[in-house]
Amino acid sequence: MDLLSAQPVNTVDELKEKVARGEIGGEPNSEPNNELVMLMGAGNIIMADEGIGPVALKYLHEHYDFPENVGLLDVATTGLSMLPNLEGFDHLIIIDAANDSGHPPGTVIFYTPEDLADQQVMHSAHDQRLTDVLFAAKLTGIELKSVVVVGVQVESLEQFVLELSKPVQAAIPIACAAALHCLSELGYEATAKPGVKIDPVLLDALVNYAPEN
């Protein structure tokens, strides 16, 4: 599946049906194993470091297998178009670019949506603050139990540049480790795909690194 197609690896309808049938999550309606998690990468891949979210998500998709309760989704912008993809999910983990954090480029930072509001990089003229998107979600009946943002401080937002800057490129495994940590905190573990080589920095980060708050 091509992550750039902006379609979830596991759609909420497929996940809900499997939970109802008891195929995943143990007994139907058990907690917390039947809760659904959306792991999202946000960013514009033709604006240099703005693309860190999709790039990190692509790495996770290519190197890890995820529980069926977990959906992966690449979104180019954080706007109201996200809402249909959030419907039915219980938790959201989003990897995104951050700016003006006061930290060096490539620093990985845990944010709440409120914390990110003043430092969120707008992906396009159609973007909206994540806080506004979540407020709209509540108005439409979408109630997420938790939202965590894995932010990466950018160095460059130059347009029509496909490459990440060196410090942000180096932060990919740490951002991935942070997302896996968030997933683990919710009770779900991703497993390395057979035969793939996981970046040693990622493995070290899972054990030894703590993202900035």
C-alpha positions as CSV (number, residue, x, y, z in Angstrom):
1,M,0.0,0.0,0.0
2,D,1.3,3.4,-1.0
3,L,1.3,5.7,2.1
4,L,1.1,8.7,-0.2
5,S,-2.4,7.7,-1.3
6,A,-3.6,9.0,2.1
7,Q,-5.6,5.9,2.8
8,P,-5.4,4.1,6.2
9,V,-3.6,0.7,6.2
10,N,-6.5,-0.5,8.4
11,T,-9.7,1.4,7.9
12,V,-12.0,2.1,10.8
13,D,-14.8,0.1,9.2
14,E,-12.6,-3.0,8.8
15,L,-11.3,-2.7,12.3
16,K,-14.7,-2.2,13.9
17,E,-16.1,-5.2,12.0
18,K,-13.2,-7.4,13.2
19,V,-13.7,-6.2,16.8
20,A,-17.4,-6.9,16.6
21,R,-16.7,-10.4,15.4
22,G,-14.1,-11.0,18.1
23,E,-11.3,-11.5,15.6
24,I,-9.1,-8.8,17.3
25,G,-9.0,-7.4,20.7
26,G,-10.0,-10.5,22.6
27,E,-13.6,-10.5,23.6
28,P,-15.9,-8.0,21.9
29,N,-16.3,-4.8,23.9
30,S,-13.4,-5.7,26.2
31,E,-11.1,-2.9,27.3
32,P,-8.6,-1.6,26.3
33,N,-7.8,-4.2,23.6
34,N,-10.6,-3.3,21.3
35,E,-9.7,0.4,21.3
36,L,-8.6,1.7,17.9
37,V,-5.5,3.8,17.4
38,M,-4.7,6.1,14.4
39,L,-1.0,6.7,13.8
40,M,-0.8,9.6,11.5
41,G,2.1,11.4,9.7
42,A,1.3,15.0,8.7
43,G,3.3,17.1,6.4
44,N,4.1,18.4,2.9
45,I,6.9,16.3,1.4
46,I,7.9,19.1,-1.1
47,M,8.8,21.6,1.7
48,A,12.0,20.1,3.0
49,D,11.6,19.4,6.8
50,E,7.9,19.9,6.5
51,G,7.8,16.3,5.3
52,I,9.1,14.6,8.4
53,G,5.7,13.2,9.4
54,P,5.1,11.2,6.2
55,V,8.8,10.2,6.0
56,A,8.8,8.8,9.5
57,L,5.4,7.1,9.0
58,K,6.8,5.5,5.8
59,Y,9.8,4.1,7.7
60,L,7.5,2.6,10.3
61,H,5.2,1.1,7.7
62,E,8.2,-0.5,5.8
63,H,9.9,-1.8,8.9
64,Y,7.2,-2.8,11.4
65,D,4.0,-4.8,11.5
66,F,1.3,-3.3,13.6
67,P,-1.6,-4.8,15.5
68,E,-4.8,-4.8,13.6
69,N,-6.3,-2.3,16.0
70,V,-3.8,0.3,14.7
71,G,-4.4,2.3,11.5
72,L,-1.6,4.2,9.7
73,L,-2.4,7.3,7.7
74,D,-0.4,9.9,5.8
75,V,-2.1,13.3,5.5
76,A,-0.6,16.2,3.6
77,T,-2.5,18.8,5.7
78,T,-4.1,19.1,9.1
79,G,-7.6,20.3,8.1
80,L,-11.2,19.3,8.2
81,S,-10.5,16.6,5.6
82,M,-9.0,14.6,8.4
83,L,-12.3,14.2,10.2
84,P,-13.7,11.2,8.2
85,N,-10.5,9.3,9.0
86,L,-10.7,10.0,12.7
87,E,-14.3,8.7,13.0
88,G,-14.5,5.6,15.2
89,F,-10.9,5.8,16.5
90,D,-10.2,6.2,20.2
91,H,-6.7,7.5,20.2
92,L,-4.5,9.6,17.8
93,I,-0.8,9.7,17.6
94,I,0.5,12.2,15.1
95,I,4.0,12.8,13.8
96,D,4.4,16.4,12.6
97,A,6.9,19.2,12.1
98,A,7.3,21.9,14.7
99,N,8.9,25.3,14.6
100,D,10.1,28.0,17.1
101,S,10.3,25.4,19.8
102,G,13.5,26.9,21.3
103,H,15.3,23.6,20.6
104,P,17.9,22.8,18.0
105,P,16.8,21.4,14.6
106,G,16.0,17.7,14.8
107,T,14.9,17.7,18.4
108,V,12.0,15.4,19.0
109,I,9.3,16.8,21.3
110,F,6.1,15.4,22.8
111,Y,3.2,17.9,22.5
112,T,-0.4,18.1,23.4
113,P,-2.4,19.7,20.6
114,E,-2.7,22.9,22.8
115,D,1.1,23.0,23.3
116,L,1.7,22.6,19.5
117,A,-0.8,25.4,18.5
118,D,1.8,28.2,18.4
119,Q,4.6,26.1,17.0
120,Q,2.7,24.0,14.4
121,V,3.9,24.4,10.9
122,M,1.1,25.1,8.5
123,H,1.3,22.7,5.6
124,S,-0.6,24.8,3.1
125,A,-3.1,27.7,2.8
126,H,-5.8,25.1,3.5
127,D,-4.3,24.0,6.9
128,Q,-6.0,24.5,10.2
129,R,-4.6,24.2,13.7
130,L,-4.9,20.7,15.1
131,T,-6.8,22.2,18.1
132,D,-9.4,23.6,15.7
133,V,-9.6,20.3,13.9
134,L,-10.2,18.4,17.2
135,F,-12.8,21.0,18.2
136,A,-14.6,20.5,14.9
137,A,-14.4,16.7,15.5
138,K,-16.1,17.0,18.8
139,L,-18.9,19.1,17.2
140,T,-19.5,16.2,14.8
141,G,-19.5,13.6,17.6
142,I,-15.9,12.3,17.2
143,E,-14.6,11.9,20.8
144,L,-10.9,10.9,21.0
145,K,-9.8,9.7,24.3
146,S,-6.2,10.8,23.8
147,V,-4.1,12.8,21.3
148,V,-0.3,13.0,21.4
149,V,1.8,14.8,18.9
150,V,5.4,13.7,18.2
151,G,6.9,17.0,17.0
152,V,10.3,17.4,15.3
153,Q,11.9,20.9,15.3
154,V,12.6,21.9,11.7
155,E,15.6,23.6,10.2
156,S,14.4,24.3,6.6
157,L,11.0,24.9,5.1
158,E,12.2,25.7,1.6
159,Q,9.6,25.0,-1.0
160,F,10.0,22.4,-3.8
161,V,12.8,20.6,-1.8
162,L,12.2,16.9,-1.4
163,E,15.1,16.2,1.0
164,L,15.1,16.7,4.7
165,S,17.9,18.7,6.3
166,K,20.7,16.6,7.9
167,P,19.5,17.1,11.6
168,V,15.9,16.3,10.7
169,Q,16.9,13.3,8.7
170,A,18.9,12.1,11.6
171,A,15.9,12.5,13.9
172,I,13.7,10.0,11.9
173,P,14.6,7.0,14.0
174,I,14.1,8.9,17.2
175,A,10.7,10.2,16.1
176,C,9.7,6.7,15.1
177,A,10.8,5.4,18.5
178,A,8.7,8.2,20.2
179,A,5.7,7.1,18.2
180,L,6.3,3.4,19.1
181,H,6.6,4.5,22.7
182,C,3.2,6.3,22.6
183,L,1.7,3.2,21.0
184,S,3.2,1.0,23.8
185,E,1.7,3.3,26.4
186,L,-1.7,2.5,25.0
187,G,-1.0,-1.3,25.3
188,Y,0.0,-2.1,21.7
189,E,3.4,-3.3,20.5
190,A,4.6,-3.1,16.9
191,T,7.0,-5.9,15.8
192,A,9.8,-5.7,13.3
193,K,9.1,-7.2,9.9
194,P,11.0,-10.4,9.3
195,G,14.3,-9.8,7.5
196,V,14.4,-6.0,7.8
197,K,17.2,-4.1,9.5
198,I,16.1,-1.6,12.1
199,D,18.2,1.5,12.5
200,P,20.3,1.0,15.7
201,V,19.5,4.6,16.7
202,L,15.8,3.7,16.8
203,L,16.5,0.6,19.0
204,D,18.7,2.7,21.3
205,A,16.1,5.5,21.5
206,L,13.4,3.0,22.6
207,V,15.6,2.2,25.6
208,N,17.6,5.3,26.4
209,Y,16.1,8.4,24.9
210,A,13.4,10.6,26.3
211,P,11.8,13.1,23.9
212,E,11.7,16.7,25.1
213,N,8.5,18.0,26.7
